[in-house]
Amino acid sequence: MSLFAHAAYSASAYDPKELLPDTGAEVAFAGRSNSGKSSAINALTNRKRLAFVSKTPGRTQTINFFSLGNQRHLVDLPGYGYAAVPMKEKRHWGELISAYLQTRTALRGLVLIMDARHPFTDLDRQLLRWIAPAGIPAHVLLTKADKLTRREASATLLAAEEEAKIYLNCGVQLFSSTAGTGLSLAQKTIAAWLK
């Protein structure tokens, strides 16, 4: 899809004051550490190393902006919920993510990355409740779907769709960045938000 063809790193913010100007259109990516967020961004943009993939969870410590041109951005938020990160750092991430999600007028949608083997953790639910008052649509990618059998995958999807019904404007799909499962559906959803 041509929208993603020219994705390029644009800026990082460790502090809300460092965020790019609040103009244009943005789609943010959020998820627990180690849920496959960076891999999903790389698969969607067909880039190997656009977002940094690490074996160590909790490596994304800033909000990273990737430009798609025409004032459109994909925004990689720090992963949450990883125990080995110091409490002070966790608090900082929480404040940074909250400042971004609750004040950003350019935000058109949130892609929430969940490991298909552990969907809808308490932190995932908290994030969806957080964005609800702003009316921001969400789209859940159940990543690592290739690690499930076909039967497990369809049962997981069914249960996740049921849970997503309690949140306004929340879609769900299976996704695998290694097998390419659900890639075009996710791209279509994001492209529609950025139009």
N, C-alpha and C positions, 0 to 999 in steps of 0.2 A: 504494500500500500504506500503510495507516494508520500503521504503526510509524514511517515516515519523515516523516509529514505535519507534525510539530511540531518538526523538528530545529532547534536553536538553538545558537549559539556559547555555550560555557560557561566555558572557561579556557584559558590557555596556560602552558606550563612551559619555561623555558630551562635549568633545573637540576632534577635528580631530586628534590630537596627540595620543589620547587614542584608536583609531580604531585598530582592530585586524590586524595582518600582511596581506597585500594585495595579498593573495595566494588562490589557490583552486577555488571554484565556489560558488557564492552567488545569492540569489533571494531576492530583497528588497520589502517590503510592505509599501505603502504610502497611504495617504488619509486624508480627512478632519477629524477634531476631531468629534467624535460621529458618524462616518460612519459605525462602526462595525468592525474595523481593528483587534483589539485584539481577538474578538469573532471568526473572520474568521481564524486567525492563530491557535487558539485553536481547531476549528472544523477540519481544515486540518490535524493537528497532532494528532487528537483524544485525546486531553488533556484538562482537565477542567481549569487548572490555569497556563498554560505555559506562555502566555502573560497576563499581568494584565488588567482585565476588570474593568472599573470604571463607576459609574453613573455620575462622574464629567468629562466632556470633557477636553482634554488638559493635561491629567495626564502623558502620555509618554513624558518625557522631555529629554531622552537620546536615542542614537541609541543602540538598544538591539540586540545581536547576539544569535541565537539558533542553536546549532550544530546538524547536522544530521549524523555526522561521515564522515570519509574520506575527511576531509577539505571542507565539504559542509555546508553552513549555510543559514538559513532564517534570514533576517535582518528586524527588526521592526523600522521604522523611526518615529520621532515625528509627531503627527497629526498637521495639519495646519488649519488656518482660524478660530480659536475660539476666540471670542471677549474678553472674560473675562481674558485673559492672558496679563500681562504687555507688553508694546511695546518693551522694552529692551529684554525680554525673547523671544518674537516673532522674533526679529531680529536675536538673537542668534540661534534659531531653523533654520531659513532660511539659515544662513551661514553654519550651521552644515550639513543640508540636501544637500545644494548646493555643499559643499566640498566633501561630500560622492558621490553623483551622478555623478559629473563631473570629478572625478579623479580615481574612483575605477576600476581597471582592472579585478578584480574577479567578477564583477557584470555581470550576465548573462541575467537578465530580471527583470522587475518591475511589481509587481501586484498592480494595482491601485484600491483602495476600494472606491466605490461610493454608497451612499444610493440610492436605486432604485427609491425612491420618489423624489430625487433631483439630478439627474445625470448631469455630465459635467458642474460644476460651473466654473467660471473664473479661480479659483486657480487650478482646475483639468487640465484645458486646458493649463495653464501656465507650469505646471509640465511636461505635454506631450511634449510641445514645447522645454523645457529645455533639455530633454533626447534625442530628435530627432537627433541632430548633432553627438552624440556618437553612433548612430545606435542601441541603446538598445531596444529590443522588449518589448512591454507592453501588459498586459492582464488585462482588466477591470472586476472586480467582482461587479455586481449590487446587493448589499447586501439588506437584509430585504425584499427580493422578496415575502416572505410569507405574507407581509402586503398589497400586491396588489391583486386585483381580477385576474383571468386568462386573461381576456381581457386587463386589464391595463398592466399586465406583458408583454404580447406579443407586445403591442403597444410601451411600454417603451424600450424593447429590440430592436425592429425594428428601432426606432429613434436613439438609442445609437449606433447601428451598422452603421447607415448612417453617424453619426457624426465622428465615429472612423476612417472612410475611409480616412479622410484628414491627418491622422497620419500614418506614415510608420510602418508596423509591429505591429498593435494594434488590439488585439482580444477583444471580449466582450461576457459576459455570465451572466445569472441570477444566483443568489446565495442566499442561506439562511442557516445560521449556526444553526438555531433552527430546521428547517424542513429537513436539509440535501440536499436541492436543489442544484444541480450543483457541489457537492463535488468531485465526481470522475473525472469530466472534469477538474476542477481546479488543482487537484492533478497530473493528467496526463501532463498538460501543464507545471507545475513547475518541475516535474520529468524530462521531456524532456530537459528543460533548464539546469538542473544540471548534466546531463549525461556527 
